[in-house]
Amino acid sequence: MKKAIIIGATSGIGNELARLLLKKNYFIGITGRRLNELKKLKGKNPNQVMINSFDCTLDNNSQRLTDLVNEMGGLDLLILSAGTGDLNESLDFTIENNINLLNVNAFTEIVNWAYKYFYNQGHGHLLVISSIAGLRGGRMAPAYNASKAYQINYLEGLRQKAHKNKKSIIITDVRPGFVDTAMAKGEGLFWVSSKEKAAKQIYQIILKKKAIGYVTKRWWVIAKLLKLIPSGLYKRM
Ligand SMILES: NC(=O)c1ccc[n+]([C@@H]2O[C@H](COP(=O)([O-])OP(=O)(O)OC[C@H]3O[C@@H](n4cnc5c(N)ncnc54)[C@H](OP(=O)(O)O)[C@@H]3O)[C@@H](O)[C@H]2O)c1
């Protein structure tokens, strides 16, 4: 039985992935601040789920993950789906800072922990849900776009490191467009995927051990277009 931890399993993409991995017969460790939501998942699958509820921005993530993996008795796959973002036209620093605390600081601690765990084990799979937003800056939520760019670059660094270290550590960067969760904010949303479809596509990305995956797949086109727009034009958008 494969073992996976899902950080941010209480709602949205992480919750849907947890449900799917249970169907695929994984043993899972799930986290998030809303203990009740974690208990709901465990209640339906008591022998397949371990829970550890904590706030990634306040707690000792490394210790929590070590405790969880010890209880689970091993780890093949770590999925980091915990993330936050808010529209912030007024540039309220508290909003920007809260985004950075989770998407940058906690992210860094968690992926460091995962890399070292998989390094010592000799193999493993780390998957992070970043965002298409990380491909360019964004006036509506500057810290969100910048934090996702940080994640994308950091993961590329870890991928290079794993190769240099000759370790079989797979680093997957999943870049969703819009998925129908609490996180999908703002006007003009398009190509919004259901959580179920997103989770199914992410599962295929896991099976294929891909480095980068767009969800849904057609967001690949938007990613290419975004990169092509000259900065002089982009700033007018
Ligand atoms: N939905 C989209 O359109 C979209 C698009 C691109 C990228 N993404 C990315 O996808 C990831 C998942 O988001 P989602 O759409 O599934 O939204 P979501 O339903 O809001 O899920 C966010 C998850 O993160 C957890 N979380 C938030 N703050 C936390 C904290 N301080 N400590 C621990 N856990 C925390 C939440 O759990 P608790 O609240 O229980 O702690 C929840 O499980 C995010 O990184 C997001 O940036 C989403």
The ligand as an ORCA input file, in Angstrom:
! r2SCAN-3c Opt
* xyz 0 1
  N      -8.665     27.117     -7.019
  C      -7.972     27.668     -7.965
  O      -8.515     28.258     -8.932
  C      -6.466     27.592     -7.917
  C      -5.754     28.007     -9.050
  C      -4.382     27.936     -9.038
  C      -3.730     27.463     -7.915
  N      -4.425     27.067     -6.814
  C      -3.676     26.598     -5.656
  O      -4.176     25.365     -5.222
  C      -3.860     25.190     -3.840
  C      -5.086     24.650     -3.133
  O      -6.096     25.624     -3.108
  P      -7.645     25.309     -3.295
  O      -8.079     25.927     -4.551
  O      -7.882     23.862     -3.091
  O      -8.265     26.195     -2.100
  P      -8.849     25.858     -0.679
  O     -10.079     25.042     -0.793
  O      -8.955     27.167      0.007
  O      -7.729     24.958      0.011
  C      -6.644     25.490      0.685
  C      -6.126     24.469      1.678
  O      -5.006     25.062      2.346
  C      -5.168     24.892      3.742
  N      -4.563     26.000      4.463
  C      -4.764     27.325      4.234
  N      -4.070     28.046      5.126
  C      -3.429     27.140      5.936
  C      -2.565     27.274      7.049
  N      -2.183     28.478      7.531
  N      -2.086     26.152      7.638
  C      -2.452     24.948      7.169
  N      -3.247     24.757      6.104
  C      -3.739     25.851      5.509
  C      -6.681     24.876      3.962
  O      -6.986     24.193      5.148
  P      -7.495     24.901      6.512
  O      -8.206     26.161      6.143
  O      -8.363     23.859      7.147
  O      -6.234     25.138      7.285
  C      -7.147     24.100      2.749
  O      -7.107     22.731      3.016
  C      -3.387     26.555     -3.334
  O      -1.994     26.562     -3.210
  C      -3.802     27.505     -4.446
  O      -2.934     28.616     -4.534
  C      -5.786     27.129     -6.792
*
